[in-house]
């Protein structure tokens, strides 16, 4: 099963500020997530199990997303970069 990926408006804006090395690392992580979207951490204990976070670029980046199994969609809603 391969999921599709969509970026919410805020995440699209955050993409604009990423350096190219971070952008490339994010793309690699998202490519891995479309094959295994559950290979990520819950956003917070007790929250919706479909809301996940995954690190990228050796832990310098964090991508937050919602997984919808019914539509096979990963909706990215936040990208953080501390590098």
C-alpha positions as CSV (number, residue, x, y, z in Angstrom):
1,X,0.0,0.0,0.0
2,X,1.4,3.4,-1.0
3,X,-0.1,6.6,0.5
4,X,-0.4,10.0,-1.1
5,X,1.0,13.1,0.5
6,X,-0.5,16.5,0.8
7,X,1.0,19.6,2.5
8,X,-1.4,21.9,4.4
9,X,-1.1,25.6,3.9
10,X,1.1,26.2,6.9
11,X,3.4,23.4,6.0
12,X,3.8,24.8,2.5
13,X,4.9,28.1,3.9
14,X,7.4,26.3,6.2
15,X,8.9,24.5,3.1
16,X,9.9,27.9,1.7
17,X,12.2,28.5,4.6
18,X,14.1,25.2,4.6
19,X,17.7,25.1,3.4
20,X,18.2,22.7,0.5
21,X,19.9,20.1,2.6
22,X,16.9,20.0,5.0
23,X,14.5,20.0,2.1
24,X,16.3,17.0,0.5
25,X,16.2,15.1,3.9
26,X,12.5,15.9,4.3
27,X,11.8,14.5,0.9
28,X,13.7,11.3,1.7
29,X,11.8,10.9,5.0
30,X,8.4,11.5,3.3
31,X,9.2,8.9,0.6
32,X,9.8,6.4,3.4
33,X,6.6,7.4,5.1
34,X,4.4,6.8,2.0
35,X,5.4,3.1,2.3
36,X,5.2,2.9,6.1
37,X,3.2,5.8,7.5
38,X,3.0,4.2,10.9
39,X,6.8,4.2,11.2
40,X,6.6,7.4,13.3
41,X,5.9,8.5,16.9
42,X,2.5,9.6,18.2
43,X,2.3,13.4,18.6
44,X,1.5,13.2,22.3
45,X,0.3,10.4,24.6
46,X,-3.5,10.1,24.6
47,X,-4.0,12.1,21.4
48,X,-5.3,10.8,18.1
49,X,-3.2,7.8,17.0
50,X,-3.5,9.0,13.4
51,X,-1.5,12.1,14.3
52,X,2.2,11.3,14.1
53,X,5.6,12.9,14.1
54,X,8.9,11.8,12.5
55,X,12.4,13.2,12.6
56,X,14.5,13.9,9.5
57,X,18.0,15.1,8.8
58,X,19.6,13.3,11.8
59,X,17.1,14.7,14.2
60,X,17.4,18.4,13.2
61,X,14.0,18.3,11.6
62,X,10.5,17.2,12.7
63,X,7.5,16.6,10.4
64,X,4.0,16.3,11.9
65,X,1.3,14.7,9.9
66,X,-2.1,13.0,10.0
67,X,-2.6,9.5,8.5
68,X,-5.9,8.6,6.9
69,X,-6.0,4.9,6.2
70,X,-9.4,5.1,4.5
71,X,-8.2,7.4,1.8
72,X,-4.5,6.4,2.0
73,X,-3.5,10.0,2.6
74,X,-0.7,11.5,4.7
75,X,-1.5,15.2,5.4
76,X,1.5,17.1,6.6
77,X,0.6,20.0,8.8
78,X,3.8,21.1,10.4
79,X,7.5,21.2,9.7
80,X,10.1,22.3,12.2
81,X,13.8,22.8,11.5
82,X,16.5,23.6,14.1
83,X,19.6,23.2,11.9
